[in-house]
Amino acid sequence: MGIALKASDLYYKYAKDVEKRHEPKFRGKPDPHPFNRDDIYEVIPMLEAVMDALGSSDGRVLHLAEEVMVVEMPRFIATREQVFDCLVETVRDRLGLETPDRAQGEGR
């Protein structure tokens, strides 16, 4: 299933790398390909995957993930997999959500 985002759902505006538009985008881990955080065709599939991982369709959560990606995420986080992990972990932390690993560890 999964959440489907449109450019109009996003807070920031992004350029379009039309030449690379039809190249494969993030579909899940592992994915060592570089992530272009300035290309709408890369940003939308990434944020869709992040929102799916968070189990949310809340626009506030989307905008928080986007804010982390655009403003806070260091540039050395460069691969799609690294970006995905960073966004999911940071947003979960900010929202006080349990990570799957933490939830399993507490029951011991």
N, C-alpha and C positions, 0 to 999 in steps of 0.2 A: 504494500500500500504506500505509505510515506506521505509526507507533507509536500505540497507543490507551491513554490514561491514564484512571484512575479517581481519584476524590477520595481514596480510601484509599491510593493510591500516593504521595501528597504528604506532606511533613513537616508543613507548616503547615495550619491550618484557615482556611477562607475563608467569608465571608458569601455568600448567594445573592441576587442581584438578580432575583427571579422575574419581575418586570414586563418586564424586558428579555431574558429567557431565550431567546426565539425570534428575536431580532434577529440579523442576520448577524454572525459572529465572524471573527477573523483567519484568512485562507486563503492568505496570501502577500503579497508586495510587488507593487505599491505599495499601501499602506493608511494613509491619513492620518487615520483615525478615532481618537478618543481611546481609550486603554486604561485599563480599570478594574482595577487590580492587586489590588483587594480583593474581586472577584467571581469565584467559582469557575467560572462559565460563560464568563468571559473568560480566566481563568488556564489552564484545561485545554487549550483549542485553541492557546494561545500556547506552552505548554511542549511540546505534541506537535510543533509546527512546529520549535521549537528543537532538540528531540531528533532529529528527522528530518534537520535541517540538519547536525547533529553526527555523524550516522550511528551513534547509540548508543541502546541500550535499557537501559543500566546505571543502576540506582537511585542509585548514588553521583553519577553525572553529573547526573541529574535533580535530586537534592537540592542539588547545587552551583549549578545554574541557578536553582533556587527561592530559595536563600539570597542569591544576587546580586540577584534581583528584589526580594525582601522587605526585605533589610537594607542593601544597598550602592547600589542604583541610585538616582541622584538623581531627585527629583520633577519636575525640568524635562524629563526624558525622558518624554514624555506620549503620543505617538502609537503605534499598534500597530507601525508600521514601525520607529520609533526603538527601541522596547522589544526587538523581535526582533533588530535589529542589535546592540544593546548586549549582550544575553544571549549571542548566538552568539559575538561577538568576545571577550567577557570570559571565557567558559568555555573557548573554544579557547586563549586566552592562558594561563589557569590550568593547563590540562592539557598545555600545550606542543604543541598540535596545529598543523599548518601550515594557514594559510588558503589557499584556492584561488589567490589573487593572489600570495602569497608563493611557493607551489610553482612557479608558472609563471615567476616572475622569477628564480629560482635557476638555472634551466636555460640561461640566456643566456650 
